[in-house]
Amino acid sequence: QPAACVPSRNITVLYAYSTDIDYYTYNWGVYHMVFYADAYTTMANVRFDTKQEEEIEYHSDKNSLKDSLNSHKPDPSLGYGDWTTGSNLYTVLKKFLNNGNVSICGALVFIAVKRYPDESDVSDIISQLRANHVIVYIAVDSIPSGGSNSATLYEMSFETNGYCAFATGSDLSNVSSFRKTLDNSFVSMSYTIESTDGTYVYKYPSHDAAPLYGTGQSDLLWCDGSLSYKWTIDYQYNTDAPQIIECRMYSYFYHDFVPLPDF
């Protein structure tokens, strides 16, 4: 009988990236993985979308992690070499979830995607992620190197309290928040976070706000724990087609796992 998944400080973090991803995006992820490595008990990394499938490597210190990342840089010549083959990302995630060596309870997974998966139903993986309170964050290149289905990426992040954003070029390394790929129907979006006593207001867009990168915008703000806040979103689309706007608020401190959306 596996131990129940309860909040703890013994957290595992995984950085998974396509061998097709651009070096700048990969290296930005490396920098943050190494910088924050001491905050985690176990660090893991894997390069996927390679013809010869690679194993996930696990580390207990940042130097080992750094050496592994530097010896497994993105290299499209090691990839599938076509525009039709889908990503093997979900195969890699299954291996991580069933690794049997390190705890996945409360784990964080950061993924850089260039080649889209082909799978249209990944409910089994999502269920396993949710059962272990694994949060998945995904940066997706909006110009794929192959594959056909990006919708499951968004679904997986949404259902695990993570986020999925789409961008390309230098914007890709900066994506940090909500929404699926922008299409021609998108006109504008703005929002305001306001305390109920009016002492603090945060507005986007504004001169003080972080910019929009691809489909994601995020920022850091300080809130008074004794106050309630109201988040107002205004949006414009030039069609009546249903659209999804994904909103997330994260804190440094939690007393328990955050409730998951219905699935």
VEXVEX-185753 format. One record per residue: z, x, y of N, C-alpha, C in turn; residue number from 1. Coordinates in steps of 0.001 Angstrom, whole numbers, plus 524288, in hexadecimal, padded with zeros to 5 digits. Atoms other than C-alpha are relative to their C-alpha. Example, Ala and Ser with C-alpha at 12.3 -4.5 7.8 and 13.67 -1.06 7.14 Angstrom:
VEXVEX-185753
> 80000,8037A,7FB5A,81E78,8300C,7EE6C,80000,80384,804B0,1 .
> 7FFC4,7FCCC,7FB5A,81BE4,83566,7FBDC,802DA,7FCFE,80442,2 .
This chain:
VEXVEX-185753
> 80000,8034E,7FB5D,80000,80000,80000,80000,80377,804DC,1 .
> 80024,7FCBB,7FB51,7FBBF,8067B,80CC3,8043B,7FE6C,803DD,2 .
> 7FBFA,8010D,7FC18,805DE,807B9,81776,7FDCD,7FC7E,80446,3 .
> 801B0,80372,7FBC2,8055C,7FD79,8221E,7FE8C,80340,804C3,4 .
> 801BD,7FD41,7FB49,7FE38,801A2,82E77,80363,7FE3E,8048D,5 .
> 7FC8A,8012A,7FB9B,80864,80236,83951,7FF3D,8042B,8042F,6 .
> 800C5,7FC2D,7FBCE,807EC,808EB,846A4,8032E,804F3,7FF1D,7 .
> 7FD50,7FAFC,8007A,80B75,81756,84658,7FD4F,803EB,8038B,8 .
> 8025A,7FBD0,7FCEB,80890,82425,84D2D,7FC9C,80392,7FCA5,9 .
> 80328,7FCC4,80387,801C4,829EE,84140,7FA72,7FDE1,7FFCA,10 .
> 8051A,8026A,7FF4D,7F435,82664,845E4,7FBA4,803CF,7FE8E,11 .
> 804C5,7FD12,8012B,7E702,82B03,840D8,7FBC2,7FE6A,803DC,12 .
> 80465,80118,7FC85,7DB5B,82C1A,84A02,7FB15,80262,7FDA3,13 .
> 80501,7FE42,8022D,7CD32,82D3F,84571,7FBDA,80008,8043B,14 .
> 80497,7FFA6,7FC93,7C195,831F2,84D5E,7FB3A,8007D,7FC7F,15 .
> 804BE,80019,80331,7B4BF,82E5A,846C1,7FB4B,7FFA9,80398,16 .
> 8047C,7FFCF,7FC75,7A796,83161,84CF1,7FAFF,800EF,7FCE7,17 .
> 80516,7FF68,80280,79956,83080,8492D,7FDD8,80573,800FB,18 .
> 80285,7FAE9,7FF47,79212,83D2C,84700,7FB7C,7FFA1,803DE,19 .
> 8043C,800D6,7FC3A,787B4,83725,84FE8,801F6,7FF9C,805A2,20 .
> 7FDE8,800EE,7FABF,790ED,8357A,85B8B,7FEF8,804BD,8037E,21 .
> 800ED,7FBA4,7FC6B,78E81,83D9B,867B9,804DE,8036F,80060,22 .
> 7FBBE,7FC33,80003,796C8,849CF,86938,80415,7FEC3,80425,23 .
> 7FC54,80105,7FBC1,79CE7,845BA,87623,803FB,7FBDA,7FE6B,24 .
> 7FC78,80424,801BD,7A287,8393A,87079,803B0,801FF,7FBCD,25 .
> 7FCCD,7FDB3,8042B,7A739,84054,86449,80440,80384,80242,26 .
> 7FC5C,7FC1A,7FDF9,7ADA3,84B2B,86C23,8043F,7FD81,8035B,27 .
> 7FC18,802D4,7FCFB,7B482,841AA,8753E,8041F,7FDBE,7FC56,28 .
> 7FC56,801EC,803ED,7BA85,83B86,8692C,80352,80459,7FDC0,29 .
> 7FD20,7FB7B,80206,7BE58,848EA,863F1,8045E,8018A,803C1,30 .
> 7FC23,7FE76,7FC11,7C540,84C41,87097,804CF,7FC79,7FFC6,31 .
> 7FB98,8039A,7FFF7,7CD99,8400C,87041,802EE,7FFFF,7FACE,32 .
> 7FD5D,7FFB3,8050E,7D067,840F2,861A9,803B9,804A5,7FFD7,33 .
> 7FCC9,7FB47,80023,7D57E,84ED2,86313,8046D,7FFAD,80400,34 .
> 7FC16,80051,7FBD2,7DCA0,84C22,86FD7,804A9,7FCA3,7FE61,35 .
> 7FBD7,8039F,8017A,7E45A,840CE,86A0D,801D4,800B4,7FA5D,36 .
> 7FEDF,7FF4F,80591,7E598,84658,85C48,805D6,80000,7FECC,37 .
> 7FA65,7FF9C,80107,7F428,848F0,85D86,802B5,7FAB4,7FFD6,38 .
> 7FDA4,80538,80000,7F699,83A63,85F2B,7FFA4,7FD5E,7FAA8,39 .
> 800FC,80276,8050C,7F267,837AD,85121,80205,80361,7FB8B,40 .
> 7FE40,7FD2A,804A1,7F796,83B5D,843CF,7FB68,80269,7FD21,41 .
> 804A9,7FE2E,802C4,7EA1E,83C99,83DB8,7FB30,7FEF4,80344,42 .
> 8050B,80090,7FD6E,7DCD4,83EEB,843E9,7FBBD,80071,7FBDF,43 .
> 8044B,7FFE1,803C2,7D036,83C59,83C9D,7FAD3,7FFDD,802E7,44 .
> 80536,80012,7FD9D,7C1E0,83E7C,83F99,7FBD6,7FFE9,7FBC5,45 .
> 80467,8001A,8039F,7B4DF,83C02,83921,7FAEF,7FF33,80307,46 .
> 80550,800AE,7FDF3,7A685,83D47,83C8C,7FD0A,7FCB3,7FC0C,47 .
> 802C1,80372,803A1,79E92,8322F,836C0,7FA34,7FFB8,80153,48 .
> 805BA,8006E,7FF8C,79023,82E5D,83586,7FD39,80506,7FE64,49 .
> 8027F,7FB43,80208,78D40,83B1F,82E77,7FDA6,7FEDD,7FAA4,50 .
> 80278,800B4,80520,78411,83BEB,822CC,803DA,80153,7FBA9,51 .
> 7FBEC,7FE74,803AD,78EC0,84310,81B76,80530,7FDF2,80220,52 .
> 7FB4F,8027E,7FDE4,79A9B,83A68,81D43,80491,803CF,80054,53 .
> 7FBB5,7FC5F,7FF1F,7A623,841D4,822E1,80542,7FD4E,7FF4D,54 .
> 7FACD,80216,800F8,7B47A,8401E,81FC4,8033D,7FFEF,80504,55 .
> 7FC4A,8002D,7FBAB,7BEFD,83C33,82960,803D0,80485,7FF62,56 .
> 7FC42,7FBB0,8001D,7C78F,847D8,82CD9,804F0,7FE65,802EE,57 .
> 7FAF2,80186,7FDD2,7D607,845FC,82FB0,80307,804D4,801BA,58 .
> 7FD57,7FB82,7FDB0,7DE99,84ECA,8380B,8056B,7FE74,801EF,59 .
> 7FABD,800D4,7FDF0,7ECD1,8503E,83BE6,80101,8032E,804E9,60 .
> 7FF65,7FD0C,7FB28,7EA9D,85978,8475D,7FAD2,80017,802EB,61 .
> 804A0,8006C,7FCB6,7E11F,859CF,852AC,7FC29,80479,7FF36,62 .
> 80396,7FB9E,800C6,7DB8B,86747,84F9C,7FC69,7FF0D,7FB5E,63 .
> 80332,80158,8048E,7D6FB,862DB,84242,7FC04,7FBCF,80167,64 .
> 8038C,80423,7FE3C,7D12D,856A7,84867,7FB96,80244,80349,65 .
> 803E2,7FDB2,7FC82,7CA3C,85E89,852E0,7FC04,80335,7FCFD,66 .
> 8038D,7FCCC,80327,7C489,8680B,848FA,7FC3C,7FC96,7FCE6,67 .
> 8034D,80380,80318,7BF7B,85CE3,84097,7FBE3,7FD5D,80365,68 .
> 803B7,80288,7FC7A,7B942,855E1,84C16,7FBCA,803D3,801CA,69 .
> 803C9,7FC1D,7FE2A,7B2CE,86256,850F5,7FC30,801AC,7FBC4,70 .
> 8037F,7FE8B,80448,7AD07,864E5,84389,7FCDF,7FB5D,7FDF1,71 .
> 802EC,804AA,80197,7A7A8,85708,84247,7FDD2,7FD3A,804D0,72 .
> 80250,80242,7FB4F,7A059,854DB,84EEF,7FB63,7FC7C,7FE8E,73 .
> 80492,8034D,80119,795DC,84A50,84FB7,7FB21,80352,7FF47,74 .
> 804D1,7FD21,80122,788FE,84EFB,84A17,7FC16,7FC2C,7FD9E,75 .
> 803BB,803DB,80203,77DD2,84525,848D5,7FCB8,801F7,7FB6E,76 .
> 8031A,7FDEA,80457,776C7,84E55,83F76,802AA,7FF15,7FAC0,77 .
> 7FD29,80127,804D2,78160,84B1B,83579,7FFE6,7FA30,7FEB7,78 .
> 80008,805A5,800A0,77EED,83C8C,83710,7FB99,7FE04,7FC9F,79 .
> 803C6,8028A,8036E,775E2,832E4,83080,7FA61,8010B,80198,80 .
> 80540,7FE91,7FE48,76A23,83694,838B4,7FC2F,7FB7F,80056,81 .
> 80381,80476,7FF60,764CA,828C7,83A16,80291,7FBFC,8038F,82 .
> 7FE16,80411,7FC81,7664E,81C9C,84273,801C0,7FB1F,7FD0E,83 .
> 7FF0D,804C3,80306,7689B,8130C,83756,80534,80003,7FD15,84 .
> 7FB30,7FFC7,80311,77467,817C9,82F9F,804BC,7FE8B,80354,85 .
> 7FB4B,80188,7FD33,7812F,81172,83399,80459,803FF,7FF6B,86 .
> 7FB92,7FC65,80010,78DB6,818C4,8366D,80364,7FF36,7FB26,87 .
> 7FC45,80066,80455,7975C,81BC6,82B8A,805A2,7FFAA,80204,88 .
> 7FAD5,8004B,7FD99,7A2CF,8196D,834BF,803D8,7FCEA,7FCB8,89 .
> 7FC4D,8034E,802D0,7A8BE,80E93,82C9C,801AE,80274,7FAD6,90 .
> 7FE7F,7FD0E,804AC,7A888,8170D,8206C,80452,803DA,80155,91 .
> 7FC11,7FC40,7FE36,7B035,8213E,827FE,8052C,7FD41,80123,92 .
> 7FB35,802D7,7FEC6,7B9EE,8172D,82CF4,802D3,7FE2C,7FB12,93 .
> 7FD91,80190,804F0,7BC42,81229,81F29,802F0,80495,7FD91,94 .
> 7FD5D,7FB5C,8021E,7BF81,82009,81AEA,8050C,8011A,802FA,95 .
> 7FB50,7FF1C,7FCDD,7C90F,8215C,8261B,8043F,7FC15,7FE93,96 .
> 7FC32,80414,80127,7CFA7,81474,8230A,80266,8008F,7FA95,97 .
> 7FE2B,7FF6F,80567,7D109,81812,814AD,80116,805AF,7FE9E,98 .
> 7FF87,7FA5E,800F7,7D3E6,82697,8163B,80487,8016A,7FC62,99 .
> 7FBB8,7FEFF,8039D,7E0EF,825FF,80F09,80357,804B5,80149,100 .
> 7FD17,7FB3F,7FEAB,7E5FD,8323C,815E7,80343,7FF70,804F2,101 .
> 7FD2F,8008D,7FB0D,7E9DA,82EC5,823D1,80087,7FA3A,80151,102 .
> 7FF0A,8056B,7FE7A,7EF3F,82260,829BB,7FBBD,7FE0A,803AC,103 .
> 803B4,80277,7FC66,7E58F,81928,8301C,802A0,7FBAA,8031B,104 .
> 7FD2B,80416,7FD33,7F002,80FD5,83516,8004C,80156,805CA,105 .
> 7FFE5,7FF23,7FA5C,7EE4E,80E97,843CF,7FC56,8043A,801E2,106 .
> 80393,7FBC2,7FE93,7E35F,818A5,843D4,7FC62,7FE6C,80476,107 .
> 803EA,800BA,7FBF2,7D9E4,81A43,84F1A,7FAF3,8028A,7FE2E,108 .
> 8051E,7FE06,8019B,7CB63,81C00,84C5C,7FC61,7FFF2,804B5,109 .
> 803B9,7FF74,7FBB4,7C1E7,8210B,856A4,7FABA,8017E,7FDB2,110 .
> 8051F,7FF4D,8026C,7B36A,82049,85349,7FBD1,8008B,80430,111 .
> 80495,7FF5B,7FCA1,7A732,8254A,85A1F,7FB29,7FED9,7FCBD,112 .
> 8045A,801FC,80325,79B32,81E00,85511,7FAC9,800FB,802B1,113 .
> 8056A,7FF74,7FE28,78CE9,821AF,856BD,7FC4C,7FCE8,7FC83,114 .
> 80330,802ED,803CB,78705,81BBD,84A5C,80300,7FB15,7FE7C,115 .
> 7FD52,804E9,80118,78A3D,80D6D,84838,80058,7FF04,7FA1E,116 .
> 7FFC0,80191,80581,78EE9,80831,83B11,7FBFE,7FBBC,7FEE4,117 .
> 80357,8045B,80194,786B0,7FE7E,83366,80330,7FB57,7FE14,118 .
> 7FCC7,80431,80228,791FF,7F693,82DCE,800C6,7FB97,803EF,119 .
> 7FF20,8048B,7FCA0,79364,7E8CE,8331B,80549,7FD70,7FEFE,120 .
> 7FAE5,80234,80149,7A055,7E57A,82C86,803AB,80470,7FE70,121 .
> 7FC29,7FBE4,8012F,7ABA4,7EF19,82D0E,80583,7FDAE,8002C,122 .
> 7FAF9,802B7,7FFC0,7B68D,7E520,82BF6,80417,80290,7FC82,123 .
> 7FC3C,7FD6A,80374,7BCB3,7ECAF,820AA,80285,804AB,802B5,124 .
> 7FDEC,7FB82,7FD28,7BE2A,7F8E2,82907,8037E,7FE2C,80477,125 .
> 7FCE3,80203,7FBA8,7C303,7F111,834AA,80549,7FE0C,7FE10,126 .
> 7FB16,80206,8022A,7CD38,7EA5F,82C2C,803BA,8046F,7FE9E,127 .
> 7FCBA,7FB8C,80171,7D221,7F771,82723,8020E,802D8,804D8,128 .
> 7FE46,7FDA4,7FB16,7D29A,7FD2A,834D8,80475,7FCD6,80260,129 .
> 7FC16,8036F,7FDA6,7DA52,7F175,839C2,8051D,8001E,7FCE5,130 .
> 7FB4B,7FFEC,80340,7E3C2,7F1BC,82E41,8034B,804DA,800FF,131 .
> 7FD4A,7FB15,7FEEB,7E734,7FFB0,83208,80092,80114,805D8,132 .
> 7FF80,7FF99,7FA49,7E709,7FD52,840C8,7FD2D,804CD,80226,133 .
> 8034A,7FBBA,7FE12,7DC56,80770,842B3,7FCC4,7FDF9,80496,134 .
> 80307,80184,7FB64,7D62B,806AB,85041,7FB22,8036B,8004E,135 .
> 804FF,7FD39,7FFFB,7C7CE,80A69,85162,7FD7E,7FFB7,80564,136 .
> 802AC,7FF8C,7FAF5,7C16A,80F25,85DF3,7FAA6,80277,7FF09,137 .
> 80548,7FE29,80130,7B2B1,81120,85DFD,7FCCA,800A0,804F3,138 .
> 803E0,7FF07,7FBE8,7A94C,81756,867A7,7FAAC,80012,7FD5A,139 .
> 80509,800B3,8029B,79B79,8133D,86405,7FB94,8017A,803AF,140 .
> 804A2,7FEBA,7FCE5,78EF6,81960,86900,7FC58,7FB51,7FFE6,141 .
> 80359,8049F,7FFAD,7867D,80E2E,86DC5,7FA5A,80134,7FE97,142 .
> 80525,7FE7B,801FC,77A67,815E5,86984,800DD,80275,7FAA7,143 .
> 7FE8E,7FE0F,8052E,77C63,81738,85AC0,7FBF4,803AD,7FDAA,144 .
> 8038C,7FC92,802E2,77698,82184,851D6,7FE27,7FD6B,7FAFC,145 .
> 80191,802D9,804AE,774FA,8175D,84715,803CC,7FB90,7FF00,146 .
> 7FC91,80455,8014B,77B6B,80BD6,84067,7FE95,7FB0F,802EA,147 .
> 801C3,80510,7FE09,77AE5,7FD88,843EA,80443,7FC66,80204,148 .
> 7FBF8,803DE,7FECA,78833,7F739,8460E,80485,8026F,8030D,149 .
> 7FB9D,7FE1F,7FCD3,79156,7FA52,8514B,8043B,7FBDC,80094,150 .
> 7FC45,8044B,7FF3A,79824,7ED12,8511E,80504,800D2,7FCE8,151 .
> 7FB4F,7FF36,8032C,7A16F,7F0F1,84627,803A1,8040C,8026E,152 .
> 7FCBB,7FC26,7FD54,7A62C,7FC75,84E47,80382,7FD40,803F1,153 .
> 7FD09,802FE,7FC21,7AA46,7F34E,85919,80418,7FC9D,7FD4F,154 .
> 7FC67,80372,802C8,7B065,7E9E5,84F6C,804AB,8030D,7FDE6,155 .
> 7FBC8,7FCE0,80245,7B843,7F49F,848CE,803F5,801B2,80420,156 .
> 7FC68,7FE57,7FBE0,7BDE1,7F99F,8558B,80314,7FB5C,80225,157 .
> 7FD66,804A3,7FDDD,7C0DB,7EC08,85AB5,8045C,7FE19,7FC6E,158 .
> 7FC42,80234,803B4,7C7E3,7E7AB,84E66,8049B,803A3,7FEEB,159 .
> 7FBB3,7FC52,800D5,7D090,7F3D3,84E52,802CD,80166,80514,160 .
> 7FDAD,7FF0A,7FAD6,7D4A4,7F341,85CB6,7FDF6,804F9,80291,161 .
> 80272,7FB8F,7FD76,7CBAD,7FE82,8600C,7FBE6,7FE26,803D6,162 .
> 8045A,801A1,7FCB9,7BF7D,7FE62,86862,7FB1D,802F8,7FE79,163 .
> 80516,7FDBF,8013F,7B11C,80168,86716,7FCA4,7FF98,804DE,164 .
> 80345,80006,7FB53,7A85E,80557,87261,7FAF3,802EA,7FEE9,165 .
> 80535,7FDD3,800BD,79A06,808DC,8734F,7FE43,802CC,804F7,166 .
> 8021E,7FD0C,7FB95,79405,8133E,87C13,7FC77,80433,7FDC0,167 .
> 8031E,7FBA0,801DF,78B0C,81EF8,87B5B,80034,80458,80408,168 .
> 7FFCD,7FB8E,7FC74,789F4,82C6D,88154,80595,80167,80168,169 .
> 7FACE,7FE45,7FE64,79590,83174,8891F,803E8,7FB8B,80053,170 .
> 7FC6D,80479,7FFCB,79B29,823AF,88A37,802D8,7FF2A,7FAD4,171 .
> 7FDDA,80148,8051D,79DCB,82338,87B9F,8056F,8024B,7FF3D,172 .
> 7FAE8,7FD89,800BC,7A940,82CB3,87C0D,8043B,7FD75,80349,173 .
> 7FC35,80270,7FC80,7AFCB,8247E,88693,80144,7FA5C,7FEA7,174 .
> 7FF11,80586,80111,7AF57,81719,8804B,8058B,7FF35,7FE1B,175 .
> 7FAA8,800F9,80197,7BCC9,8114C,87ED0,801A2,7FA5F,7FFD6,176 .
> 7FE1F,80562,80030,7BCDD,80296,87EF8,7FBCA,7FC4E,7FE29,177 .
> 801C6,804AC,80293,7B6C5,7F592,87C24,7FA23,7FED1,80057,178 .
> 8050B,80294,7FFEA,7AA67,7EDA5,879F1,7FC11,80273,7FC45,179 .
> 8044E,7FE21,80334,79E99,7EEA7,87152,7FBA0,801D5,80390,180 .
> 8043E,7FDD1,7FCEE,791B6,7F470,8759C,7FE28,7FC42,80440,181 .
> 80217,8032D,7FBBE,78D22,7EFA3,882CD,7FA46,7FEDA,7FEFF,182 .
> 80586,80146,8006E,78049,7E87A,88263,7FE13,7FE24,80556,183 .
> 8024A,80179,7FAFB,7774A,7E35B,88CF2,80289,7FB33,80275,184 .
> 7FD86,804AD,7FDDA,77F89,7D727,88E95,804CD,80151,8034C,185 .
> 7FB51,7FE84,7FD13,78AF7,7DEC0,8945E,7FEB6,800CE,805C0,186 .
> 800C1,7FF5F,7FA5E,78C02,7DDD9,8A32F,8046D,8032D,8025E,187 .
> 7FB9D,7FD2D,7FDBA,799A7,7E209,8A71F,80519,7FE4C,7FD77,188 .
> 7FAD8,80140,801FA,7A7F5,7E24C,8A366,80406,8028C,80392,189 .
> 7FBC1,7FDD1,7FCEB,7B471,7E444,8AB2C,8051D,7FDBF,7FE05,190 .
> 7FB03,80228,80199,7C2DC,7E298,8A89F,80459,801D8,80397,191 .
> 7FB62,7FED8,7FCDB,7D014,7E2B4,8AF45,804DB,7FF70,7FC9C,192 .
> 7FAE7,8005A,8028A,7DD89,7E598,8A9AB,80411,7FFC1,80452,193 .
> 7FC80,80101,7FB9C,7E80D,7E014,8B282,8056B,7FE7A,7FE0A,194 .
> 7FAAD,80179,8015E,7F6D4,7DF73,8B16E,80148,7FAB7,80261,195 .
> 7FED4,8054C,7FE3A,7FCC4,7D20C,8B309,802D1,7FFE2,8053B,196 .
> 7FD89,7FFF1,7FAD8,80478,7D65B,8BEF5,7FC85,80287,8041F,197 .
> 803CF,7FDF1,7FC4E,7F85C,7DC50,8C537,800DC,80599,801A6,198 .
> 7FECC,7FAA9,7FE4C,7FDE3,7EA1F,8C5DA,7FBEE,803F7,7FE39,199 .
> 803DA,7FC42,801DC,7F2CF,7F082,8BE59,7FB00,7FD31,7FE76,200 .
> 80510,80241,8015D,7E467,7ED7D,8BD3E,7FC53,80464,7FE68,201 .
> 803FD,7FC4C,801C2,7DA1F,7F4E3,8B57A,7FAD5,7FD1A,7FFC4,202 .
> 80514,80299,7FFEE,7CBE9,7F18E,8B7C2,7FBBD,8039D,7FDFD,203 .
> 804C4,7FD55,8019E,7BF48,7F584,8B12D,7FB67,7FC58,80115,204 .
> 800B7,7FAA9,7FDF9,7B5B3,7F8F3,8B69F,802B8,800C2,80542,205 .
> 7FDCA,7FE8B,7FAF7,7BC32,80005,8C1F2,7FFC2,805EB,80073,206 .
> 80024,7FA59,7FF36,7BCF0,80D9A,8C7D0,8042B,802C3,7FCC9,207 .
> 7FBAC,7FDA0,802DB,7C9A0,81007,8C07F,7FF76,7FF80,7FA17,208 .
> 80088,80104,80591,7C4D6,80B68,8B337,7FC5E,803F8,7FD72,209 .
> 80383,7FCA7,802FB,7BE8A,8139B,8A8A5,7FAB7,7FD4C,7FF74,210 .
> 80534,80262,80052,7AFD1,8118D,8A73B,7FEE6,7FD96,7FAAE,211 .
> 801DE,8023B,804E7,7A89B,80A02,89CC1,7FCA3,80408,7FD3B,212 .
> 80322,7FC74,80330,7A36E,812C8,891EA,7FD86,7FCD5,7FB9C,213 .
> 80288,8032A,803F8,79948,80C02,889A1,8020C,7FA74,80048,214 .
> 7FDD7,8054C,80007,79FC8,7FF4D,88594,805E8,80000,80077,215 .
> 7FA4E,7FFBB,7FFF1,7ADC4,8040A,88724,8023A,801D0,80526,216 .
> 7FD32,7FE55,7FB55,7B726,80530,8927E,805C7,7FFD8,7FECE,217 .
> 7FA5D,7FFF7,800DD,7C559,80934,891C2,802A7,80311,8044E,218 .
> 7FD04,7FD26,7FC15,7D00C,80E7A,89A56,805BC,7FFD3,7FE82,219 .
> 7FA61,7FFC7,800D6,7DE79,811BC,89AA9,802BD,7FD6F,8049C,220 .
> 7FD01,80256,7FBCD,7E7CB,8094C,8A262,805A7,7FF63,7FE55,221 .
> 7FA67,8006D,80103,7F67C,8085F,8A38C,801C4,7FA6B,80110,222 .
> 7FE15,80557,7FF7B,7FD07,7FB4C,8A167,805F9,7FFFC,7FFF1,223 .
> 7FA5F,800CB,7FFE6,80ADA,7F6D2,8A437,80173,7FC68,7FB7C,224 .
> 7FEB3,80309,804A2,810C2,7F225,8977C,80301,7FB0A,80116,225 .
> 7FD00,804B2,7FEB4,818E1,7E7F4,89E8C,7FC9A,7FBAC,8023F,226 .
> 80381,803D4,7FDA4,80CEA,7E0F7,8A3F9,7FC02,7FE00,7FC15,227 .
> 80481,80200,802E0,80235,7D871,89E50,7FB15,8013E,80321,228 .
> 804E8,7FEAA,7FD68,7F3F7,7DB82,8A145,7FBC8,7FC1E,7FE79,229 .
> 8046C,80381,800F0,7E7AE,7D358,8A251,7FAFF,80335,80038,230 .
> 804EE,7FD1C,80063,7DA7F,7D8F1,89E20,7FB93,7FC0C,8009E,231 .
> 8043F,803A4,7FED6,7CEE3,7D1CA,8A414,7FACA,802CB,7FF86,232 .
> 80527,7FDA8,800E0,7C0F9,7D4B3,89FB2,7FBC5,7FC5E,80216,233 .
> 80477,802ED,7FDFD,7B4B8,7D045,8A6D6,7FB13,8028F,7FDE0,234 .
> 804AA,7FDBF,8026E,7A7A0,7D202,8A02B,7FB46,7FC94,8011F,235 .
> 804E9,802C8,7FF20,79977,7CE40,8A203,7FBF3,801B2,7FBFB,236 .
> 80474,7FF20,80371,78E9F,7CCFC,897F9,7FBAC,7FC43,801B5,237 .
> 80449,8035C,7FE49,78138,7C782,89AB7,7FDCD,7FCA1,7FB99,238 .
> 80171,8039B,80432,78063,7C045,88DB4,804EC,7FD1E,7FE45,239 .
> 7FB95,80302,80205,788FC,7B658,886BF,801AA,801CA,7FA93,240 .
> 7FEA6,7FE14,80535,789AE,7BE49,87A31,805B0,801D9,7FFE6,241 .
> 7FA87,7FE43,80059,797AC,7C0C2,8757F,80065,805F4,80066,242 .
> 7FF08,7FA6B,7FF60,79CE3,7CE23,87955,805C0,80117,7FED5,243 .
> 7FAA1,7FE78,80132,7A911,7D571,8751B,801B2,80452,803B8,244 .
> 7FD9F,7FBF5,7FCC2,7B18A,7DD14,87EA6,80522,8018A,7FD5E,245 .
> 7FB5C,7FE2B,802C2,7BBB5,7E54D,8779A,803B8,80295,803D9,246 .
> 7FC15,7FE01,7FC4C,7C827,7E80E,87F51,8049E,8023C,7FCF4,247 .
> 7FB9D,7FD73,80298,7D2F8,7F144,87B5E,803D7,80218,8040F,248 .
> 7FBF1,7FD67,7FCF1,7DFE7,7F593,88145,8036F,80300,7FC31,249 .
> 7FCDD,7FCB9,8036E,7E71E,800F0,87AEB,804A6,80234,802FB,250 .
> 7FB48,7FDC6,7FDB6,7F4AB,80677,87D63,80163,8050B,7FD27,251 .
> 7FE1F,7FB42,80296,7FB14,81378,87A76,80408,7FEC1,7FBCD,252 .
> 7FB8D,80110,8035D,8065C,80CEE,87388,7FF90,7FA97,7FD88,253 .
> 80005,804EE,802D7,806F3,80264,86911,804D6,7FFBE,7FC89,254 .
> 7FB93,800C5,80380,81269,7FCB9,8619E,7FE2A,7FE2C,7FAA0,255 .
> 80214,801F3,804F1,809A5,7F73B,856FE,7FA10,80021,8005A,256 .
> 805AE,80053,7FFE3,7FB6C,7F607,8531F,7FE53,7FB55,80354,257 .
> 80205,80439,7FCC3,7F393,7EDD2,85CA6,7FD5F,7FBF3,7FC7D,258 .
> 80280,80407,8033D,7EF41,7E0B7,856D4,7FA13,800A1,7FFE7,259 .
> 805A5,7FF8E,800B4,7E16A,7E0AC,85194,7FD57,7FACC,8011E,260 .
> 802DF,804EA,7FF4B,7D6ED,7D6A9,854FB,7FF21,7FD4B,7FAC9,261 .
> 80121,802E2,804CF,7D3E8,7CC08,84B22,7FB1F,80236,7FD6F,262 .
> 80474,7FDD0,802E5,7CA9F,7D0A3,8407E,7FF06,7FCB7,7FB27,263 .
